[in-house]
Amino acid sequence: MKIAFGCDHRGYALKGALVAYAREQGHEPLDFGTDSAESCDYVDHGRAAAEAVARGEADIGVLICGSGIGMSIVGNKIPGIRAGLALDEAAAEMTRAHNDANVLALSADRTDEAGARAIFDAFVATPFEGGRHARRVGKIVKIEEEYCK
């Protein structure tokens, strides 16, 4: 699986650990930065990674900032992206199973490396359930289509 990663300075260390972990798991990570712990704008790197998913260059994305909130907002501004912030495995499973999320947002401030690995694994392994959830996701897509004309 191709996975687009993007982070800001606060997510830099955790992104590095997850990129290495994804590679160990047999995935192909695509790193959209940042490339250091120097202060930067999360928007730039989150946008680049989310756009790679939207264009089909990556299967899913992982966006990391201090809280995870900013990155989830950025991801959700890109047409075709459904980004969900997950602070635990259950949230990662639900955002995939019920919302067909294609981007995972993580909080570097509230998630250690072991927790991030577990959340990442849950996100990657959980399929979309479809059924009644497909109808709801369809409504989300319709809102996007109406506002992105």
N, C-alpha and C positions, 0 to 999 in steps of 0.2 A: 504494500500500500504506500502511495506517495502522500507524505504529510508535510504541509506547509507550517512552519514555525515562525512566529514573530513575537518580539518582546521589547520592553523598554529597559532602562538601566536597572530598575528594581527587579525585573524578571530575568536578567541576564544569566545569573548563576544557575537558576532552576532550568532555564531553557537549555543551557549547555548540557546539563545532566539528562534532560529528557531527550534531546537530540541523540546523545550517545545511547541511551536506553532504547529508543526507537530503532536505531541501527542494529543493536544487539538482537532485537526481536525480529529482524528481517525486513523492516520497513525502509523506505527510501526518504529520509528527511530532506526537506528543502528549507534552507535557513534564510529568512528575510531580515535578520538582524534583530536587534542591534548587536554590534560586535565588541562592545566593551561595557564597563560599568559607569561610564561617563554619562551625565545627565543628557537625556534626549526626549523627544516627543513620542509617546506611545502610538499616537495616531498614525505616524508615517509607516511604522513597521507592522502594525496591525492591519492597516489598509492593504499593504503590499501582500501580506500572507493571505488575507481574506479574498482579495481579488484573484490570486492564483487558484483558490478553490472555486470561485465563481466561474473562472475561465475553463475549468476542467483540467488544469495543469497539476492539481493535487486532489486526492480523494477527500481528505479532511484537513482541517487546520487546528492548530493549537496556539492560542494567544495568551501571553503572560505579562501582567503588570503587577504593581503592588497590591491593589485590591481585586483585580480582575474585572472590576465594573467598567472602567474606561474602555478596556479592550472589548468587552462584550457589546458595548454601545457602538464602537467603531465597526465591529464585524457586522452588526445588524443594520448598518447603513448601506452595506453593499448588496445590491439586488442579487437574489439567489442564495444569500447566506442566512442561516438560522444559527446564531451563536448562543450558547448557554453557559453561564457561569456555574461551575460545580466546585463545591467545597468538600465534597465527600463522594464516595462511590455510588451511593444511592441517587444522588442528584445527577451524576454522569449517566447512569442507566436510564433515568427518567427522561432526560433531555434528548437522548437518542430514541428510546422506545416510544415516547409519546409525541415528541416534537420534531422528529427526524432531523435533529441538529446535525450540521456538517462542520461546525467549528466549536471547539471546547475553549472556554476562557478559564484561566487559573489565576489564583491569588498567590503571589510569591510571599506575601507577608503572612498569610494564614495557612500555607501548605508547605510541609517539608518535603524532601526528596522522596522518601518512602511513600508518603501520602499521595504525592503527585503521580508516582508510578502506578499506584493502585487506581487512582481516578482515571488516568490515561488508559490503563488496561480495560477498565469497565466501559469507557466510552468507545474504544475500538471494538470490543467484543459484542456490544449490544446492538442487535438489529432493530430497525423500525418495526413496530407491531402492526402498522396499517389499521385496517378495520375502522372503528369509530374515530381513531386518531387521524386517519387519512382525510376524513371529511373536515376535521378541524385545521389540519395543516393546509388543506386546500383553501380554506377561508383566509388564512394568513397570506398565502400566495396571492389571492385575489386582492387583498388590501395593498400589497406591494405593487401589483400590476396597475391598480387604480391611481396610485400616487406617483408612480415612476413613468408615467406616459409623457 
